[in-house]
Amino acid sequence: MNPPRTNEQLAAENESLRIRLDEALETIQAIRTGQIDALVVEGDNGHEIYTLKTADQTYRVFIESMHEGAVTLNQQGLILYCNSTFATMVNQPLSAVIGSDLLAYIAPACQADYKNFIQQSWSSPGKTEMTLAQKENEKEIICLISATPLALDEGDCLSFIFTDLTLQKQTQTLLKRSNEELAFTNQALNRSNDNLQQFAYVASHDLQEPLRKIQQFGDLLKTRYVAPSSDEWNYLERMQSAASRMSALIRDILNFSRITTHTESVRHVSLTDVVNTVLTDLELRIQETNALIEVSPLPILMGDASQLGRLFQNLLNNALKFHRPDVKPHIKVACQTLSAAELPPSIKPTRQADTYHQIQVIDNGIGFDQKYAERIFQVFQRLHNKNQFAGTGIGLAICEKIVSNHGGAISATGEPSKGATFSVYLPV
């Protein structure tokens, strides 16, 4: 190990570095002002001489390797030098381009603008878009032209760099077309949403009214003309039951359409308050089933309180509904935070985030076969006969839509007679 250096040694090293820096600055200044013609540099292979000629050669190799066209003009607008890229752009031999007037390669529609640009460029660097024309095939190339005034041995000159914008323009055209198609699609989607909202209005008013009449007239027939326990009474009961199921189905379709097309104001929402409110609404059902419900601390997040209330209303109501007759319902609402990398591979949230809340509703009910895990979130899908468990098969589809609206995802796992777990993932 080297011994530590003293303050005097460090000061001496700093002074040496300062002197070398001053020498380097003097050399750079001499090069800039043309006071030296060559540099002798000591390297690993001995002394090497760098002259202005070698520097010029390096510069020319760089220019020739560029993908942009490079041109040097004199004050008369004649081309003193150009690289092979520019010669290819105008579809001419390099020997034919040098010494010609650059104006000859400018598209006729741009020549007036070119002359104005040239005049401005002699005083200050500038950029503009212009079109080059190939004489033989009348092909035109839109270019970005960068001009810089130079003072060379040959006199005052202009350095031009031509960047081909053809691909960029094609991309812009495709992007514009895609935007127009997207705008058209959005218009069609808006029209579809308007139609859906109109249907929702009809469903909530016009379709419900005949069902109410069926139920009312059924009640009148039962009280005035039909004896209890008769076949007619049974027919009326079945008719009213069907009308009631139809009414519930229409309400659920209406709720689903409203969640699809309408979002209330988004604000900070305490999920603990949301779940407590839901449990209050379900208090009678909880007492009837003698259910035990445990709720862990839940987060506060940005969302629609009404929709989040509907989400947990459906999930908890399902957990109570699908309980085993001989087993006391035990439901847990648990929460933890996961990083995006920790999400299960099958979970695809609708909004990307670094971390997510995983909120699980776990029950010990009748469960389900895991092969139906995707099916249960589809509209009108039921795993059980309507005579076993009431419902329309829309509740979990509503849950999935609410979670999607909030940038998250939902999944379900289950096993027959061993309960089910519904996992909700919402962005932190």
Stockholm file with secondary structure:
# STOCKHOLM 1.0

chainA/1-428         MNPPRTNEQLAAENESLRIRLDEALETIQAIRTGQIDALVVEGDNGHEIYTLKTADQTYRVFIESMHEGAVTLNQQGLILYCNSTFATMVNQPLSAVIGSDLLAYIAPACQADYKNFIQQSWSSPGKTEMTLAQKENEKEIICLISATPLALDEGDCLSFIFTDLTLQKQTQTLLKRSNEELAFTNQALNRSNDNLQQFAYVASHDLQEPLRKIQQFGDLLKTRYVAPSSDEWNYLERMQSAASRMSALIRDILNFSRITTHTESVRHVSLTDVVNTVLTDLELRIQETNALIEVSPLPILMGDASQLGRLFQNLLNNALKFHRPDVKPHIKVACQTLSAAELPPSIKPTRQADTYHQIQVIDNGIGFDQKYAERIFQVFQRLHNKNQFAGTGIGLAICEKIVSNHGGAISATGEPSKGATFSVYLPV
#=GR chainA/1-428 SS CCCCCCHHHHHHHHHHHHHHHHHHHHHHHHHHHTCCSEEEEEETTEEEEEEHHHHHHHHHHHHHTCSSEEEEECTTSBEEEECHHHHHHTTCCHHHHTTSBGGGGBCGGGHHHHHHHHHHHTTSCEEEEEEEECTTTCCEEEEEEEEEEEEETTEEEEEEEEEECHHHHHHHHHHHHHHHHHHHHHHHHHHHHHHHHHHHHHHHTTTHHHHHHHHHHHHHHHHHTCCTTSHHHHHHHHHHHHHHHHHHHHHHHHHHHHHHHCCCCCEEEEHHHHHHHHHHHTHHHHHHHTCEEEECCCCEEEECHHHHHHHHHHHHHHHHHTCCTTSCCEEEEEEEEEEGGGSCTTCCCSSCCSEEEEEEEECCSSCCCGGGTTGGGSTTCCSSCTTTSCCCSCHHHHHHHHHHHTTCEEEEEECTTSCEEEEEEEEC
#=GC SS_cons         CCCCCCHHHHHHHHHHHHHHHHHHHHHHHHHHHTCCSEEEEEETTEEEEEEHHHHHHHHHHHHHTCSSEEEEECTTSBEEEECHHHHHHTTCCHHHHTTSBGGGGBCGGGHHHHHHHHHHHTTSCEEEEEEEECTTTCCEEEEEEEEEEEEETTEEEEEEEEEECHHHHHHHHHHHHHHHHHHHHHHHHHHHHHHHHHHHHHHHTTTHHHHHHHHHHHHHHHHHTCCTTSHHHHHHHHHHHHHHHHHHHHHHHHHHHHHHHCCCCCEEEEHHHHHHHHHHHTHHHHHHHTCEEEECCCCEEEECHHHHHHHHHHHHHHHHHTCCTTSCCEEEEEEEEEEGGGSCTTCCCSSCCSEEEEEEEECCSSCCCGGGTTGGGSTTCCSSCTTTSCCCSCHHHHHHHHHHHTTCEEEEEECTTSCEEEEEEEEC
//
